[in-house]
Amino acid sequence: MEYVLIVISAIFVNNIVLSQFLGICPFLGVSKKISTGIGMTGAVTFVMVIATIVTFFIQKAVLEPFGVEYLQTITFILVIASLVQLVEIMLKKVSPPLYQALGVFLPLITTNCAILGVAILALGLEDTNIVKSVVFAISHAVGFGLALITFSGIREQLDLMDIPKGMKGTPIALVVAGLLALAFMGFAGIV
């Protein structure tokens, strides 16, 4: 039951983008097309889960035993940067069109605070263990993907609509993001 609560909470109630406001840059940056939103979701999911696993073991095996927990943030950033380089190399070889579509936003995963935030928040769970941390990371990645893909679909539809000139582009996107966040707040009573 505890894992079900983690999943529902991470995806709907405490959505990493719409509730905790982490990962806004890729959320607004690559949300113009559903295809790039799906690609970014895959890349963020891979990096988020692997980063959570690696940082969990680094925290438990190196930082805590040696009493250097204050190096947590810089260590985690280095791990995430390395993983993003791995994803970038893989995408360049496996899917060049997706690599081109993600463009500058792929290296921005390195500084995506959602990934760092999930890695740090996973260590703060009550009675944390590796399984709980991985479920936490996967759930937050799914929540990120749900928000991003939903937002991408809405933005594609907005491009087809007649919107006043002053609201085109970023202004209407921010209004829609706010409305989407309000919609997700409706799930707050579930958990």
Secondary structure as GFF3:
##gff-version 3
##sequence-region A 1 191
A	DSSP	alpha_helix	2	8	.	.	.	ID=ss1
A	DSSP	pi_helix	9	13	.	.	.	ID=ss2
A	DSSP	alpha_helix	24	29	.	.	.	ID=ss3
A	DSSP	alpha_helix	34	58	.	.	.	ID=ss4
A	DSSP	pi_helix	59	63	.	.	.	ID=ss5
A	DSSP	three_ten_helix	69	71	.	.	.	ID=ss6
A	DSSP	alpha_helix	72	94	.	.	.	ID=ss7
A	DSSP	alpha_helix	96	102	.	.	.	ID=ss8
A	DSSP	alpha_helix	105	108	.	.	.	ID=ss9
A	DSSP	three_ten_helix	109	111	.	.	.	ID=ss10
A	DSSP	alpha_helix	113	123	.	.	.	ID=ss11
A	DSSP	alpha_helix	130	159	.	.	.	ID=ss12
A	DSSP	three_ten_helix	165	167	.	.	.	ID=ss13
A	DSSP	alpha_helix	170	185	.	.	.	ID=ss14
A	DSSP	three_ten_helix	186	189	.	.	.	ID=ss15
###
